Structures are given as C-alpha cells and as structure tokens.
C-alpha cells in the first residue's frame, strides 16, 4: 500500500497530519444513507488506510446517519494517538434520505453528543460547522448563532478545535470574531475553483483548506485534458487530479473517499506522483 505520508504534512489544530487523508462518506449505503453494501470491506478500507499512514479521517454522524461513525469505531477504536478525526454538524437526514439543515443550538448540541457517542470519544478533535447555502456552495447568511454554540461546547471541553464547511469569506470572518479556526472545508477541485483567493488567504494564516469533492463528487471529473495528461503520465485521471491538488498549495489537505480497497490504493498513490511543469500548465488552464 502507498505511503500517505510521503507528500508532506500540515499542522491541523495542535497535531501534525499527513496531507493525504481519507473521507468516510462513501462507507455508508447509496446516497450516503443506510448501511454499506459490504460492511467487512468498509472495515478493511479503514484499516488499510491507517496501515498506509493516513492519520486524518473526515466523517460526520449525519452520514448514514450514524453509520460511518459506528464503522470507524468498530474498525479503529481504541484510536492511535496520531489519528485526527474531523467531523461536521449542521445537517440531519430525513427518512427519505433527504438532507436537511439543523442549525439551532439544540440541534447542534445534540449532533455533537451523537458524534461523541458513536465515535466512542470523550472529546472531538475537530468539529466543522456546516453552513447550508446552496448545498454545495455558500451564501452570506449569518452563522454567528450556530458557530457560537459550537464555541460554547468547545469551552465546555467537548471539542478541541473548530472549523467551517461550505462557507464564504464573510462567514469565515464572522466565525473568527467568535473563536479560532483550524480548517475550512469547501468544494474545490481541478474544474471548480471559486476559492483560489480564499485558499491563499488561509495559507497565510496557517489554516488548512480541505476540498470536498476533490474528484468531482457524485459526478466524477470529466476532461479531455485531464485524460490526455493521465495517459502521458501512464496513470489514472483521478490520481492526476489528486496530485494536482497536492501541488496546488501546501495548506490543502485531501480527503478522497472510497469504499473499495482497489480505489483506496489508487487514491493514496497520488501522493507519489509529481506532475511535470508542462502538464501542470495544461491542467491549470482548465479553469
């Protein structure tokens, strides 16, 4: 298995993590709802990721709901000292698998306690406040009440560090007026780059930027240029897309997800791929 620690590391909160991490979303069933198709392979994927050096796992108790956190606990608890588990709150799942906002103080408090219970933890390493917006892109709605609730739970000792997900620069400023941030998680990939300036600003502050849907999400990245570069480098298009992100900015932490051991190997091996200058120029021009 490839070494996830090869590309380098970044300080996330008070602990150094390898920049190639793992996102647990796909461990749940179809539409991130219900149990996985193959629970044993889901457990095996987590164990293989850890064996390969992954020490940053992204999850949420609304994946499933509860499913991914319970699988993480079954596979990896008691957790190694170097493992950082980042979760997020701010949504619930309907019986029809719908995604619904959950931003009241009571809902956020309940979500933190659900994460603690299902992960088997006394304190959560990092909790991201997931703003709603347009599901996969932010708006400018105030997040002060919701983020303030998490800051209070942090003061109570239930959370070590705070982050944000699906937010704008305005919302980041609102949060930073309340409590320090260690990471921001927004949509960003080879073909979707609205956050170029934000990434640079966060890098100057020493704050991690964690792109969700680094491979395009439910609609995988499609590009003739990407395919051409991958063919020239004799590798997969998805591996190139991940390697491009690693070379884009040193504060980018990757959390590609999969429920397949074979895909896990391909994803993690992106940390070993160095894209040459001409190929980078072609990929950069895709935006």
Beta strands, then each sheet from edge to edge (+ up, - down):
strand 1: 9-12
strand 2: 15-18
strand 3: 22-23
strand 4: 56-58
strand 5: 84-89
strand 6: 91-93
strand 7: 99-101
strand 8: 124-130
strand 9: 159-165
strand 10: 183-185
strand 11: 208-209
sheet 1: 1+ 2-
sheet 2: 3+ 4+ 5+ 8+ 9+ 10+ 11+
sheet 3: 6+ 7-
end
